Amino acid sequence: MDREYRILKALSKSKVPVPPVYAYCSDDSVLGTSFYVMAYMRGRIFRDVLLTNMKPEERAQIYAAMNTVLADLHSKVKI
């Protein structure tokens, strides 16, 4: 949990779209395990990675957006 929280917090200062994280709690007595609180983000979940139920134009837009995010992730992001 701590690592995921720190990565999301660091990425929030970049162009990579991540939800804001608000707090991390390592005290197991609170919920029985460590946890962090983050904002709810609306979005879509694509379970079919090939996007077979979409038109080629829709797939192209999604893959282009994914490539943009991956490029942003790998460019000068220091965690």
C-alpha positions, 0 to 999 in steps of 0.5 A: 500500500505504501509503495502504491500511494507513493507512486500515485502521489509522485505521478500526480505531479506529472502529465500521467492521469492518476486520481488524487491521493489524500492520505496514507494510514499504516496503522493496522488497528484502524481497518486491520491493514494499511490503506490509503484514500484517493479520489473517485475517478469516472472512467471505463474498464476495458476487459477485452484488451483487443477491443473487438466490440469497437469500431476501428476508429474507436480502437485507434483513439483508445490506443493513441491515448494509451500510447500518449500516457505511456510516453508521458510515464516514461519521459522524465518521471522521477519516482 
